[in-house]
């Protein structure tokens, strides 16, 4: 079992923290215009990751149902199973479900939002605005 000090030492030595590689690969795929092969993903990532490392990360993400893959030649081309917003929302739900006091977690989350994000959240929770009055017909149809 490794301690926090060991993780910090690895991070300082140029090795990525746990989960960072998966996040980097997902970010590269979200930024792409379509499915990408392991070689294409490798070219999009910073640093000099080994091709086999990229293949391993892609396989792990596929096994977690975070990627879909399509046969391309002798290998595969990968793309995210969900868009970035859906992925982030799912992670937020998971974190919220793991807490013992949902109200406290939500209260803290909202209290730490920027003014812009707080306004946006308020708009989203209020629901869609009514269409302008002139676009409504007297029968309630458009």
N, C-alpha and C positions, 0 to 999 in steps of 0.2 A: 504494500500500500504506500502510495506517495503522499507526501504532505504538501501543504500550500507553498512552502519554501522551495520544494523541488519544482513545482509548476512555475513559480516566478523565475527560477534559474533557467528553466528551459525556454521561457518566453524571452528572457534577456539574451539567450544564446542564439536567437534567430529562429528557433522552432516555434511553430504556431501553437496557440493554446487549443485545448480540446474543443471541438465544435467549430473552430474558426475556419478550418479547411472546408468543411461542409458548407458553411455560410458563404465562403468565397466562391465555391463552385456554383452554388445556387445563384448568387449575384451575377456571375458570368453568364449563366444560362438565361436569367431574366433579361439581361442586357442584349442578348443575341436576337437575331431576326427569325430564328427557327431552330430546329433540332441541330445539335452539335455533336461531333464525334469527340472521343477522348482527346485526340490530338488538337482539335480546335479549342476545346476547353483549356487544355494545357497552355496553349498560346495566349489565351486571354488572362491567365492568372499571373500575378506578380511573382517574382522570384524564379527559381530554377527547380521547380518540382519535377520529380521523376515521372515519366509516363505511367509507370506501374502504380505510383501513388495516386495519380489522377484516376486511373481505372478502378482502383480500390474504393476511392471516395464515391465515384459514380455508382459502383455496384452496391455500396452500403445505402446510398440514397434511394436507389431503385428498390432494394429489399425493404426499405421503410415506407414504400409507396409514395415517396416524395418526387420521384421522376417516372416518366414513361419512356420507353425506348422503342426504336424502330430499327429493323435490320437494315444495315447499309454496308454492302460488300461483305467482307468476312467479319465485320464487327457491328457495332450499334451506334446510332445517333440518339442523343438524349435530349429531353426537354422537361421542364417542370410540370408536375401534375396539376399544380394550382398557380395562380398568379401571385405576385409578391404580397398584395394586400390580403388575400385569402390566407396565405401562409402565416403572415404576421398575426392576423386575427385569431387563427387557430391556436398559435402559441400563447397569445394573451388569454384566451379561454382556458387553456391548459394550466397556466400559472394561477389564474384565479381559482380554478377548481381545486388546486393543490393547497390553497391557504385554508387556515382554520376559521378565519373571520372575514368573510366576503365584504361585509359592510366597511370594516376598517381598511381593507385593501383598496376598495373602490374610493373611499373618502380620501385616502392618502394620494391615490393616483390623480384624482380630480384636483386636489389642492396643489399639486405640483405641475399642473398643465400651464403652458404659456397662455397669455391672454388670448392670442389668436386661436390656439387649440381649444381653449375653453369655449370661445364663441362658436367655433365650428361644431363642437360636441353638442352644445345647446341647440344649434340649428338642426342637427341630425336627430336629436331626441324629440324635437318639436314636430317632426314630420314634414312632409312636403307642403310648401305654401300653396294656398288656393290660387288658381289661375286668375289673371286680371279680369275684372268685372266685364269689360267690353268684349271678351272672348266667349262669354257664356250666352247661350240663347235663352229666351224666356221659358223654354221647356226643359232646361237643364242639360241640353245636349249641345255639342259643338258642331 
